[in-house]
Each structure stands twice: as structure tokens, then as C-alpha cells.
Amino acid sequence: MTLSSGTISDNDETPADVTFQMTEDVFLKIVKGEIQSTAAFMSGQMKIKGNLMEAMKLEGLFKKMRTKL
């Protein structure tokens, strides 16, 4: 993975099951629990391409991360 100019990319040739597109501000709000990923998607603040079932796991992942902080 590479982080450059606010963009995270994977140099692996394997296609992703799901990709997310959002601003850094929206990403931080999701991580902090200030907005749910589903709300960000429904309001157009986040775009999803690919497997929506896999995308639904994002909120659970961040909930687990917040308990570790």
C-alpha cells in the first residue's frame, strides 16, 4: 500500500473486491465515529465501487478499531 497526497493505493495486481472514495475529512469522521459509513454513502459523501456486502463490513471494522484507541 502507498499513501500519497491523501490517496491510499495498493500496488498489488489483484483487483479489489470493493473500493471507497471519500474526502479525508469524511474518512476521519467515520474513523472517529462522528458519522456512520452508511450515512456517508447515502448522503453522497462516500462512493463505493464493487461488492456492497463487503462494503457493509466497514462500519464494524471501525467500531473495533475505536475500542482499541
N, CA, C and O atoms as a Tripos MOL2 file, in Angstrom:
@<TRIPOS>MOLECULE
protein
  276   275    69     0     0
PROTEIN
NO_CHARGES

@<TRIPOS>ATOM
      1 N           0.8340   -1.1710    0.0000 N.3       1 MET1
      2 CA          0.0000    0.0000    0.0000 C.3       1 MET1
      3 C           0.8830    1.2410    0.0000 C.2       1 MET1
      4 O           1.9810    1.2540    0.5570 O.2       1 MET1
      5 N           0.3640    2.2830   -0.6440 N.am      2 THR2
      6 CA          1.0800    3.5390   -0.7390 C.3       2 THR2
      7 C           0.1380    4.6750   -0.3690 C.2       2 THR2
      8 O          -1.0110    4.6920   -0.8110 O.2       2 THR2
      9 N           0.6080    5.6250    0.4360 N.am      3 LEU3
     10 CA         -0.1580    6.8170    0.7850 C.3       3 LEU3
     11 C           0.5560    8.0040    0.1760 C.2       3 LEU3
     12 O           1.7100    8.2770    0.5060 O.2       3 LEU3
     13 N          -0.1270    8.7120   -0.7130 N.am      4 SER4
     14 CA          0.4710    9.8570   -1.3770 C.3       4 SER4
     15 C          -0.5990   10.8980   -1.6630 C.2       4 SER4
     16 O          -1.6130   10.5940   -2.2920 O.2       4 SER4
     17 N          -0.3810   12.1020   -1.2140 N.am      5 SER5
     18 CA         -1.3120   13.2170   -1.4630 C.3       5 SER5
     19 C          -2.7420   12.8830   -1.0600 C.2       5 SER5
     20 O          -3.6850   13.2190   -1.7760 O.2       5 SER5
     21 N          -2.9060   12.2260    0.0800 N.am      6 GLY6
     22 CA         -4.2450   11.8880    0.5680 C.3       6 GLY6
     23 C          -4.8760   10.7000   -0.1150 C.2       6 GLY6
     24 O          -6.0550   10.4230    0.1070 O.2       6 GLY6
     25 N          -4.1250    9.9820   -0.9460 N.am      7 THR7
     26 CA         -4.6480    8.8200   -1.6520 C.3       7 THR7
     27 C          -3.9130    7.5750   -1.1900 C.2       7 THR7
     28 O          -2.6830    7.5420   -1.1670 O.2       7 THR7
     29 N          -4.6710    6.5540   -0.8220 N.am      8 ILE8
     30 CA         -4.0870    5.2640   -0.4620 C.3       8 ILE8
     31 C          -4.2620    4.3480   -1.6540 C.2       8 ILE8
     32 O          -5.3740    4.1940   -2.1580 O.2       8 ILE8
     33 N          -3.1860    3.7410   -2.1100 N.am      9 SER9
     34 CA         -3.2860    2.8180   -3.2380 C.3       9 SER9
     35 C          -2.4990    1.5480   -2.9400 C.2       9 SER9
     36 O          -1.5530    1.5370   -2.1520 O.2       9 SER9
     37 N          -2.9250    0.4970   -3.5940 N.am     10 ASP10
     38 CA         -2.3080   -0.8130   -3.4290 C.3      10 ASP10
     39 C          -1.5950   -1.1490   -4.7330 C.2      10 ASP10
     40 O          -2.1970   -1.0980   -5.8050 O.2      10 ASP10
     41 N          -0.3400   -1.4840   -4.6430 N.am     11 ASN11
     42 CA          0.4390   -1.7860   -5.8410 C.3      11 ASN11
     43 C           0.2530   -3.2180   -6.3160 C.2      11 ASN11
     44 O           0.8160   -3.6030   -7.3400 O.2      11 ASN11
     45 N          -0.5140   -4.0020   -5.6000 N.am     12 ASP12
     46 CA         -0.7850   -5.3910   -5.9580 C.3      12 ASP12
     47 C          -1.6640   -5.4190   -7.2110 C.2      12 ASP12
     48 O          -2.5330   -4.5630   -7.3750 O.2      12 ASP12
     49 N          -1.4470   -6.3790   -8.0780 N.am     13 GLU13
     50 CA         -2.2260   -6.5040   -9.3190 C.3      13 GLU13
     51 C          -3.5890   -7.1500   -9.0990 C.2      13 GLU13
     52 O          -4.4260   -7.1340  -10.0020 O.2      13 GLU13
     53 N          -3.8300   -7.7210   -7.9160 N.am     14 THR14
     54 CA         -5.1030   -8.3680   -7.6220 C.3      14 THR14
     55 C          -6.1940   -7.3070   -7.5100 C.2      14 THR14
     56 O          -6.0470   -6.3600   -6.7380 O.2      14 THR14
     57 N          -7.2900   -7.4460   -8.2650 N.am     15 PRO15
     58 CA         -8.3460   -6.4330   -8.1760 C.3      15 PRO15
     59 C          -9.0250   -6.4510   -6.8110 C.2      15 PRO15
     60 O          -9.1880   -7.5050   -6.1960 O.2      15 PRO15
     61 N          -9.4130   -5.2830   -6.3550 N.am     16 ALA16
     62 CA        -10.0810   -5.1540   -5.0650 C.3      16 ALA16
     63 C         -11.5190   -5.6360   -5.1590 C.2      16 ALA16
     64 O         -12.1610   -5.4870   -6.1990 O.2      16 ALA16
     65 N         -12.0290   -6.2160   -4.0730 N.am     17 ASP17
     66 CA        -13.4360   -6.6180   -4.0070 C.3      17 ASP17
     67 C         -14.3320   -5.3850   -3.9070 C.2      17 ASP17
     68 O         -15.4440   -5.3670   -4.4340 O.2      17 ASP17
     69 N         -13.8310   -4.3560   -3.2220 N.am     18 VAL18
     70 CA        -14.5940   -3.1260   -3.0360 C.3      18 VAL18
     71 C         -13.6190   -1.9600   -2.8730 C.2      18 VAL18
     72 O         -12.5490   -2.1140   -2.2830 O.2      18 VAL18
     73 N         -13.9940   -0.8030   -3.3970 N.am     19 THR19
     74 CA        -13.1900    0.4020   -3.2160 C.3      19 THR19
     75 C         -14.0910    1.5270   -2.7160 C.2      19 THR19
     76 O         -15.2800    1.5800   -3.0290 O.2      19 THR19
     77 N         -13.5020    2.4130   -1.9390 N.am     20 PHE20
     78 CA        -14.2160    3.5440   -1.3540 C.3      20 PHE20
     79 C         -13.5540    4.8300   -1.8290 C.2      20 PHE20
     80 O         -12.3310    4.9090   -1.9390 O.2      20 PHE20
     81 N         -14.3720    5.8270   -2.1080 N.am     21 GLN21
     82 CA        -13.8430    7.1340   -2.4680 C.3      21 GLN21
     83 C         -14.5370    8.1800   -1.6020 C.2      21 GLN21
     84 O         -15.7640    8.2830   -1.5920 O.2      21 GLN21
     85 N         -13.7220    8.9600   -0.8700 N.am     22 MET22
     86 CA        -14.2610    9.9920    0.0200 C.3      22 MET22
     87 C         -13.1540   10.9870    0.3160 C.2      22 MET22
     88 O         -11.9850   10.7340    0.0270 O.2      22 MET22
     89 N         -13.5270   12.1120    0.8910 N.am     23 THR23
     90 CA        -12.5200   13.0900    1.2870 C.3      23 THR23
     91 C         -11.8500   12.6250    2.5810 C.2      23 THR23
     92 O         -12.3510   11.7470    3.2830 O.2      23 THR23
     93 N         -10.7260   13.2290    2.8660 N.am     24 GLU24
     94 CA        -10.0170   12.9160    4.1070 C.3      24 GLU24
     95 C         -10.8890   13.2660    5.3120 C.2      24 GLU24
     96 O         -10.8970   12.5400    6.3060 O.2      24 GLU24
     97 N         -11.6180   14.3710    5.2250 N.am     25 ASP25
     98 CA        -12.4840   14.8060    6.3140 C.3      25 ASP25
     99 C         -13.5580   13.7650    6.6230 C.2      25 ASP25
    100 O         -13.8030   13.4470    7.7870 O.2      25 ASP25
    101 N         -14.1910   13.2410    5.5880 N.am     26 VAL26
    102 CA        -15.2280   12.2200    5.7770 C.3      26 VAL26
    103 C         -14.6070   10.9500    6.3560 C.2      26 VAL26
    104 O         -15.1800   10.3310    7.2520 O.2      26 VAL26
    105 N         -13.4440   10.5640    5.8510 N.am     27 PHE27
    106 CA        -12.7620    9.3710    6.3660 C.3      27 PHE27
    107 C         -12.4930    9.5130    7.8630 C.2      27 PHE27
    108 O         -12.7560    8.5890    8.6330 O.2      27 PHE27
    109 N         -11.9740   10.6600    8.2740 N.am     28 LEU28
    110 CA        -11.6700   10.8740    9.6930 C.3      28 LEU28
    111 C         -12.9330   10.8680   10.5460 C.2      28 LEU28
    112 O         -12.9200   10.3610   11.6670 O.2      28 LEU28
    113 N         -14.0270   11.4280   10.0230 N.am     29 LYS29
    114 CA        -15.2880   11.3960   10.7640 C.3      29 LYS29
    115 C         -15.7860    9.9700   10.9520 C.2      29 LYS29
    116 O         -16.3170    9.6300   12.0090 O.2      29 LYS29
    117 N         -15.6150    9.1360    9.9310 N.am     30 ILE30
    118 CA        -16.0200    7.7310   10.0450 C.3      30 ILE30
    119 C         -15.1490    7.0210   11.0800 C.2      30 ILE30
    120 O         -15.6600    6.2920   11.9300 O.2      30 ILE30
    121 N         -13.8470    7.2320   11.0110 N.am     31 VAL31
    122 CA        -12.9230    6.5960   11.9540 C.3      31 VAL31
    123 C         -13.2320    7.0120   13.3890 C.2      31 VAL31
    124 O         -13.1940    6.1800   14.2950 O.2      31 VAL31
    125 N         -13.5360    8.2880   13.6020 N.am     32 LYS32
    126 CA        -13.8080    8.8070   14.9440 C.3      32 LYS32
    127 C         -15.2110    8.4630   15.4340 C.2      32 LYS32
    128 O         -15.5180    8.6530   16.6100 O.2      32 LYS32
    129 N         -16.0600    7.9620   14.5470 N.am     33 GLY33
    130 CA        -17.4180    7.6240   14.9430 C.3      33 GLY33
    131 C         -18.3690    8.8070   14.9040 C.2      33 GLY33
    132 O         -19.4680    8.7340   15.4530 O.2      33 GLY33
    133 N         -17.9650    9.8910   14.2660 N.am     34 GLU34
    134 CA        -18.8120   11.0730   14.1720 C.3      34 GLU34
    135 C         -19.8970   10.9200   13.1070 C.2      34 GLU34
    136 O         -20.9220   11.5990   13.1630 O.2      34 GLU34
    137 N         -19.6780   10.0390   12.1480 N.am     35 ILE35
    138 CA        -20.6450    9.7310   11.1070 C.3      35 ILE35
    139 C         -20.5110    8.2470   10.7730 C.2      35 ILE35
    140 O         -19.4040    7.7080   10.7720 O.2      35 ILE35
    141 N         -21.6180    7.5950   10.4950 N.am     36 GLN36
    142 CA        -21.5650    6.1880   10.0980 C.3      36 GLN36
    143 C         -21.2740    6.1030    8.6100 C.2      36 GLN36
    144 O         -21.6740    6.9740    7.8380 O.2      36 GLN36
    145 N         -20.5780    5.0510    8.2140 N.am     37 SER37
    146 CA        -20.2270    4.8860    6.8070 C.3      37 SER37
    147 C         -21.4810    4.7830    5.9340 C.2      37 SER37
    148 O         -21.4910    5.2700    4.8030 O.2      37 SER37
    149 N         -22.5290    4.1550    6.4520 N.am     38 THR38
    150 CA        -23.7670    4.0570    5.6640 C.3      38 THR38
    151 C         -24.3820    5.4360    5.4430 C.2      38 THR38
    152 O         -24.9110    5.7090    4.3650 O.2      38 THR38
    153 N         -24.3200    6.3000    6.4430 N.am     39 ALA39
    154 CA        -24.8350    7.6610    6.3040 C.3      39 ALA39
    155 C         -23.9960    8.4520    5.3060 C.2      39 ALA39
    156 O         -24.5380    9.2240    4.5140 O.2      39 ALA39
    157 N         -22.6880    8.2670    5.3370 N.am     40 ALA40
    158 CA        -21.8040    8.9450    4.3840 C.3      40 ALA40
    159 C         -22.1240    8.4990    2.9610 C.2      40 ALA40
    160 O         -22.1350    9.3190    2.0430 O.2      40 ALA40
    161 N         -22.3820    7.2180    2.7730 N.am     41 PHE41
    162 CA        -22.7240    6.6960    1.4560 C.3      41 PHE41
    163 C         -24.0740    7.2330    0.9830 C.2      41 PHE41
    164 O         -24.1990    7.7030   -0.1470 O.2      41 PHE41
    165 N         -25.0780    7.1600    1.8500 N.am     42 MET42
    166 CA        -26.4250    7.5840    1.4760 C.3      42 MET42
    167 C         -26.5000    9.0790    1.1820 C.2      42 MET42
    168 O         -27.3330    9.5060    0.3830 O.2      42 MET42
    169 N         -25.6490    9.8740    1.8110 N.am     43 SER43
    170 CA        -25.6570   11.3180    1.5900 C.3      43 SER43
    171 C         -24.7380   11.7400    0.4370 C.2      43 SER43
    172 O         -24.6380   12.9250    0.1200 O.2      43 SER43
    173 N         -24.0710   10.7670   -0.1850 N.am     44 GLY44
    174 CA        -23.2040   11.0710   -1.3150 C.3      44 GLY44
    175 C         -21.8110   11.5220   -0.9380 C.2      44 GLY44
    176 O         -21.0360   11.9160   -1.8100 O.2      44 GLY44
    177 N         -21.4710   11.4750    0.3500 N.am     45 GLN45
    178 CA        -20.1390   11.8880    0.7970 C.3      45 GLN45
    179 C         -19.0900   10.8090    0.5460 C.2      45 GLN45
    180 O         -17.8910   11.0840    0.5640 O.2      45 GLN45
    181 N         -19.5490    9.5800    0.3120 N.am     46 MET46
    182 CA        -18.6550    8.4600    0.0480 C.3      46 MET46
    183 C         -19.2270    7.6710   -1.1190 C.2      46 MET46
    184 O         -20.4310    7.4210   -1.1860 O.2      46 MET46
    185 N         -18.3500    7.2830   -2.0360 N.am     47 LYS47
    186 CA        -18.7640    6.4560   -3.1710 C.3      47 LYS47
    187 C         -18.1630    5.0690   -3.0030 C.2      47 LYS47
    188 O         -17.0390    4.9170   -2.5230 O.2      47 LYS47
    189 N         -18.9250    4.0670   -3.4040 N.am     48 ILE48
    190 CA        -18.4920    2.6760   -3.2810 C.3      48 ILE48
    191 C         -18.5660    2.0210   -4.6500 C.2      48 ILE48
    192 O         -19.5560    2.1660   -5.3680 O.2      48 ILE48
    193 N         -17.5080    1.2990   -5.0040 N.am     49 LYS49
    194 CA        -17.4970    0.5010   -6.2260 C.3      49 LYS49
    195 C         -17.1710   -0.9290   -5.8420 C.2      49 LYS49
    196 O         -16.2300   -1.1800   -5.0890 O.2      49 LYS49
    197 N         -17.9510   -1.8620   -6.3600 N.am     50 GLY50
    198 CA        -17.6640   -3.2670   -6.0910 C.3      50 GLY50
    199 C         -18.7050   -3.9200   -5.2180 C.2      50 GLY50
    200 O         -19.8810   -3.5620   -5.2630 O.2      50 GLY50
    201 N         -18.2710   -4.8830   -4.4210 N.am     51 ASN51
    202 CA        -19.1160   -5.7420   -3.6070 C.3      51 ASN51
    203 C         -19.6900   -4.9750   -2.4120 C.2      51 ASN51
    204 O         -18.9770   -4.6920   -1.4490 O.2      51 ASN51
    205 N         -20.9760   -4.6450   -2.4810 N.am     52 LEU52
    206 CA        -21.6030   -3.8750   -1.4000 C.3      52 LEU52
    207 C         -21.6740   -4.6500   -0.0880 C.2      52 LEU52
    208 O         -21.6580   -4.0410    0.9820 O.2      52 LEU52
    209 N         -21.7510   -5.9620   -0.1460 N.am     53 MET53
    210 CA        -21.7640   -6.7590    1.0820 C.3      53 MET53
    211 C         -20.4320   -6.6080    1.8240 C.2      53 MET53
    212 O         -20.4070   -6.5250    3.0520 O.2      53 MET53
    213 N         -19.3470   -6.5720    1.0870 N.am     54 GLU54
    214 CA        -18.0380   -6.3520    1.7070 C.3      54 GLU54
    215 C         -17.9510   -4.9290    2.2520 C.2      54 GLU54
    216 O         -17.3580   -4.7040    3.3070 O.2      54 GLU54
    217 N         -18.5340   -3.9770    1.5430 N.am     55 ALA55
    218 CA        -18.5220   -2.5820    1.9830 C.3      55 ALA55
    219 C         -19.2400   -2.4090    3.3130 C.2      55 ALA55
    220 O         -18.8550   -1.5660    4.1230 O.2      55 ALA55
    221 N         -20.2790   -3.2010    3.5430 N.am     56 MET56
    222 CA        -21.0440   -3.0990    4.7860 C.3      56 MET56
    223 C         -20.1950   -3.4480    6.0090 C.2      56 MET56
    224 O         -20.5440   -3.0760    7.1290 O.2      56 MET56
    225 N         -19.1070   -4.1440    5.8100 N.am     57 LYS57
    226 CA        -18.2270   -4.5370    6.9130 C.3      57 LYS57
    227 C         -17.3830   -3.3710    7.4230 C.2      57 LYS57
    228 O         -16.7700   -3.4720    8.4860 O.2      57 LYS57
    229 N         -17.3460   -2.2640    6.6760 N.am     58 LEU58
    230 CA        -16.5100   -1.1280    7.0480 C.3      58 LEU58
    231 C         -16.8720   -0.5750    8.4200 C.2      58 LEU58
    232 O         -15.9840   -0.3150    9.2320 O.2      58 LEU58
    233 N         -18.1480   -0.3940    8.6880 N.am     59 GLU59
    234 CA        -18.5720    0.1810    9.9680 C.3      59 GLU59
    235 C         -18.1310   -0.7000   11.1370 C.2      59 GLU59
    236 O         -17.6550   -0.1870   12.1500 O.2      59 GLU59
    237 N         -18.2840   -2.0200   11.0070 N.am     60 GLY60
    238 CA        -17.8590   -2.9410   12.0590 C.3      60 GLY60
    239 C         -16.3600   -2.8820   12.2930 C.2      60 GLY60
    240 O         -15.9000   -2.9720   13.4310 O.2      60 GLY60
    241 N         -15.6070   -2.7330   11.2280 N.am     61 LEU61
    242 CA        -14.1520   -2.6370   11.3350 C.3      61 LEU61
    243 C         -13.7570   -1.3980   12.1380 C.2      61 LEU61
    244 O         -12.9040   -1.4710   13.0230 O.2      61 LEU61
    245 N         -14.3750   -0.2730   11.8290 N.am     62 PHE62
    246 CA        -14.0240    0.9470   12.5510 C.3      62 PHE62
    247 C         -14.5100    0.9230   13.9900 C.2      62 PHE62
    248 O         -13.8650    1.5070   14.8610 O.2      62 PHE62
    249 N         -15.6200    0.2680   14.2610 N.am     63 LYS63
    250 CA        -16.0740    0.1240   15.6470 C.3      63 LYS63
    251 C         -15.0340   -0.6400   16.4610 C.2      63 LYS63
    252 O         -14.7150   -0.2630   17.5890 O.2      63 LYS63
    253 N         -14.5130   -1.7130   15.8810 N.am     64 LYS64
    254 CA        -13.4810   -2.4940   16.5710 C.3      64 LYS64
    255 C         -12.2260   -1.6650   16.7860 C.2      64 LYS64
    256 O         -11.5940   -1.7550   17.8380 O.2      64 LYS64
    257 N         -11.8660   -0.8650   15.8050 N.am     65 MET65
    258 CA        -10.6740   -0.0320   15.9250 C.3      65 MET65
    259 C         -10.8400    1.0060   17.0250 C.2      65 MET65
    260 O          -9.8980    1.2690   17.7730 O.2      65 MET65
    261 N         -12.0440    1.6070   17.1360 N.am     66 ARG66
    262 CA        -12.2760    2.6340   18.1570 C.3      66 ARG66
    263 C         -12.1610    2.0690   19.5550 C.2      66 ARG66
    264 O         -11.7260    2.7760   20.4640 O.2      66 ARG66
    265 N         -12.5340    0.8210   19.7570 N.am     67 THR67
    266 CA        -12.4290    0.2200   21.0870 C.3      67 THR67
    267 C         -10.9670    0.0160   21.4930 C.2      67 THR67
    268 O         -10.6590   -0.0990   22.6790 O.2      67 THR67
    269 N         -10.0730   -0.0280   20.5060 N.am     68 LYS68
    270 CA         -8.6470   -0.2190   20.7690 C.3      68 LYS68
    271 C          -7.9300    1.1040   21.0130 C.2      68 LYS68
    272 O          -6.8030    1.1120   21.5080 O.2      68 LYS68
    273 N          -8.5680    2.2210   20.6720 N.am     69 LEU69
    274 CA         -7.9030    3.5350   20.8080 C.3      69 LEU69
    275 C          -7.9370    4.0500   22.2200 C.2      69 LEU69
    276 O          -7.4230    5.1340   22.4950 O.2      69 LEU69
@<TRIPOS>BOND
     1     1     2 1
     2     2     3 1
     3     3     4 2
     4     3     5 am
     5     5     6 1
     6     6     7 1
     7     7     8 2
     8     7     9 am
     9     9    10 1
    10    10    11 1
    11    11    12 2
    12    11    13 am
    13    13    14 1
    14    14    15 1
    15    15    16 2
    16    15    17 am
    17    17    18 1
    18    18    19 1
    19    19    20 2
    20    19    21 am
    21    21    22 1
    22    22    23 1
    23    23    24 2
    24    23    25 am
    25    25    26 1
    26    26    27 1
    27    27    28 2
    28    27    29 am
    29    29    30 1
    30    30    31 1
    31    31    32 2
    32    31    33 am
    33    33    34 1
    34    34    35 1
    35    35    36 2
    36    35    37 am
    37    37    38 1
    38    38    39 1
    39    39    40 2
    40    39    41 am
    41    41    42 1
    42    42    43 1
    43    43    44 2
    44    43    45 am
    45    45    46 1
    46    46    47 1
    47    47    48 2
    48    47    49 am
    49    49    50 1
    50    50    51 1
    51    51    52 2
    52    51    53 am
    53    53    54 1
    54    54    55 1
    55    55    56 2
    56    55    57 am
    57    57    58 1
    58    58    59 1
    59    59    60 2
    60    59    61 am
    61    61    62 1
    62    62    63 1
    63    63    64 2
    64    63    65 am
    65    65    66 1
    66    66    67 1
    67    67    68 2
    68    67    69 am
    69    69    70 1
    70    70    71 1
    71    71    72 2
    72    71    73 am
    73    73    74 1
    74    74    75 1
    75    75    76 2
    76    75    77 am
    77    77    78 1
    78    78    79 1
    79    79    80 2
    80    79    81 am
    81    81    82 1
    82    82    83 1
    83    83    84 2
    84    83    85 am
    85    85    86 1
    86    86    87 1
    87    87    88 2
    88    87    89 am
    89    89    90 1
    90    90    91 1
    91    91    92 2
    92    91    93 am
    93    93    94 1
    94    94    95 1
    95    95    96 2
    96    95    97 am
    97    97    98 1
    98    98    99 1
    99    99   100 2
   100    99   101 am
   101   101   102 1
   102   102   103 1
   103   103   104 2
   104   103   105 am
   105   105   106 1
   106   106   107 1
   107   107   108 2
   108   107   109 am
   109   109   110 1
   110   110   111 1
   111   111   112 2
   112   111   113 am
   113   113   114 1
   114   114   115 1
   115   115   116 2
   116   115   117 am
   117   117   118 1
   118   118   119 1
   119   119   120 2
   120   119   121 am
   121   121   122 1
   122   122   123 1
   123   123   124 2
   124   123   125 am
   125   125   126 1
   126   126   127 1
   127   127   128 2
   128   127   129 am
   129   129   130 1
   130   130   131 1
   131   131   132 2
   132   131   133 am
   133   133   134 1
   134   134   135 1
   135   135   136 2
   136   135   137 am
   137   137   138 1
   138   138   139 1
   139   139   140 2
   140   139   141 am
   141   141   142 1
   142   142   143 1
   143   143   144 2
   144   143   145 am
   145   145   146 1
   146   146   147 1
   147   147   148 2
   148   147   149 am
   149   149   150 1
   150   150   151 1
   151   151   152 2
   152   151   153 am
   153   153   154 1
   154   154   155 1
   155   155   156 2
   156   155   157 am
   157   157   158 1
   158   158   159 1
   159   159   160 2
   160   159   161 am
   161   161   162 1
   162   162   163 1
   163   163   164 2
   164   163   165 am
   165   165   166 1
   166   166   167 1
   167   167   168 2
   168   167   169 am
   169   169   170 1
   170   170   171 1
   171   171   172 2
   172   171   173 am
   173   173   174 1
   174   174   175 1
   175   175   176 2
   176   175   177 am
   177   177   178 1
   178   178   179 1
   179   179   180 2
   180   179   181 am
   181   181   182 1
   182   182   183 1
   183   183   184 2
   184   183   185 am
   185   185   186 1
   186   186   187 1
   187   187   188 2
   188   187   189 am
   189   189   190 1
   190   190   191 1
   191   191   192 2
   192   191   193 am
   193   193   194 1
   194   194   195 1
   195   195   196 2
   196   195   197 am
   197   197   198 1
   198   198   199 1
   199   199   200 2
   200   199   201 am
   201   201   202 1
   202   202   203 1
   203   203   204 2
   204   203   205 am
   205   205   206 1
   206   206   207 1
   207   207   208 2
   208   207   209 am
   209   209   210 1
   210   210   211 1
   211   211   212 2
   212   211   213 am
   213   213   214 1
   214   214   215 1
   215   215   216 2
   216   215   217 am
   217   217   218 1
   218   218   219 1
   219   219   220 2
   220   219   221 am
   221   221   222 1
   222   222   223 1
   223   223   224 2
   224   223   225 am
   225   225   226 1
   226   226   227 1
   227   227   228 2
   228   227   229 am
   229   229   230 1
   230   230   231 1
   231   231   232 2
   232   231   233 am
   233   233   234 1
   234   234   235 1
   235   235   236 2
   236   235   237 am
   237   237   238 1
   238   238   239 1
   239   239   240 2
   240   239   241 am
   241   241   242 1
   242   242   243 1
   243   243   244 2
   244   243   245 am
   245   245   246 1
   246   246   247 1
   247   247   248 2
   248   247   249 am
   249   249   250 1
   250   250   251 1
   251   251   252 2
   252   251   253 am
   253   253   254 1
   254   254   255 1
   255   255   256 2
   256   255   257 am
   257   257   258 1
   258   258   259 1
   259   259   260 2
   260   259   261 am
   261   261   262 1
   262   262   263 1
   263   263   264 2
   264   263   265 am
   265   265   266 1
   266   266   267 1
   267   267   268 2
   268   267   269 am
   269   269   270 1
   270   270   271 1
   271   271   272 2
   272   271   273 am
   273   273   274 1
   274   274   275 1
   275   275   276 2
@<TRIPOS>SUBSTRUCTURE
     1 MET1         2 RESIDUE 1 A MET
     2 THR2         6 RESIDUE 1 A THR
     3 LEU3        10 RESIDUE 1 A LEU
     4 SER4        14 RESIDUE 1 A SER
     5 SER5        18 RESIDUE 1 A SER
     6 GLY6        22 RESIDUE 1 A GLY
     7 THR7        26 RESIDUE 1 A THR
     8 ILE8        30 RESIDUE 1 A ILE
     9 SER9        34 RESIDUE 1 A SER
    10 ASP10       38 RESIDUE 1 A ASP
    11 ASN11       42 RESIDUE 1 A ASN
    12 ASP12       46 RESIDUE 1 A ASP
    13 GLU13       50 RESIDUE 1 A GLU
    14 THR14       54 RESIDUE 1 A THR
    15 PRO15       58 RESIDUE 1 A PRO
    16 ALA16       62 RESIDUE 1 A ALA
    17 ASP17       66 RESIDUE 1 A ASP
    18 VAL18       70 RESIDUE 1 A VAL
    19 THR19       74 RESIDUE 1 A THR
    20 PHE20       78 RESIDUE 1 A PHE
    21 GLN21       82 RESIDUE 1 A GLN
    22 MET22       86 RESIDUE 1 A MET
    23 THR23       90 RESIDUE 1 A THR
    24 GLU24       94 RESIDUE 1 A GLU
    25 ASP25       98 RESIDUE 1 A ASP
    26 VAL26      102 RESIDUE 1 A VAL
    27 PHE27      106 RESIDUE 1 A PHE
    28 LEU28      110 RESIDUE 1 A LEU
    29 LYS29      114 RESIDUE 1 A LYS
    30 ILE30      118 RESIDUE 1 A ILE
    31 VAL31      122 RESIDUE 1 A VAL
    32 LYS32      126 RESIDUE 1 A LYS
    33 GLY33      130 RESIDUE 1 A GLY
    34 GLU34      134 RESIDUE 1 A GLU
    35 ILE35      138 RESIDUE 1 A ILE
    36 GLN36      142 RESIDUE 1 A GLN
    37 SER37      146 RESIDUE 1 A SER
    38 THR38      150 RESIDUE 1 A THR
    39 ALA39      154 RESIDUE 1 A ALA
    40 ALA40      158 RESIDUE 1 A ALA
    41 PHE41      162 RESIDUE 1 A PHE
    42 MET42      166 RESIDUE 1 A MET
    43 SER43      170 RESIDUE 1 A SER
    44 GLY44      174 RESIDUE 1 A GLY
    45 GLN45      178 RESIDUE 1 A GLN
    46 MET46      182 RESIDUE 1 A MET
    47 LYS47      186 RESIDUE 1 A LYS
    48 ILE48      190 RESIDUE 1 A ILE
    49 LYS49      194 RESIDUE 1 A LYS
    50 GLY50      198 RESIDUE 1 A GLY
    51 ASN51      202 RESIDUE 1 A ASN
    52 LEU52      206 RESIDUE 1 A LEU
    53 MET53      210 RESIDUE 1 A MET
    54 GLU54      214 RESIDUE 1 A GLU
    55 ALA55      218 RESIDUE 1 A ALA
    56 MET56      222 RESIDUE 1 A MET
    57 LYS57      226 RESIDUE 1 A LYS
    58 LEU58      230 RESIDUE 1 A LEU
    59 GLU59      234 RESIDUE 1 A GLU
    60 GLY60      238 RESIDUE 1 A GLY
    61 LEU61      242 RESIDUE 1 A LEU
    62 PHE62      246 RESIDUE 1 A PHE
    63 LYS63      250 RESIDUE 1 A LYS
    64 LYS64      254 RESIDUE 1 A LYS
    65 MET65      258 RESIDUE 1 A MET
    66 ARG66      262 RESIDUE 1 A ARG
    67 THR67      266 RESIDUE 1 A THR
    68 LYS68      270 RESIDUE 1 A LYS
    69 LEU69      274 RESIDUE 1 A LEU
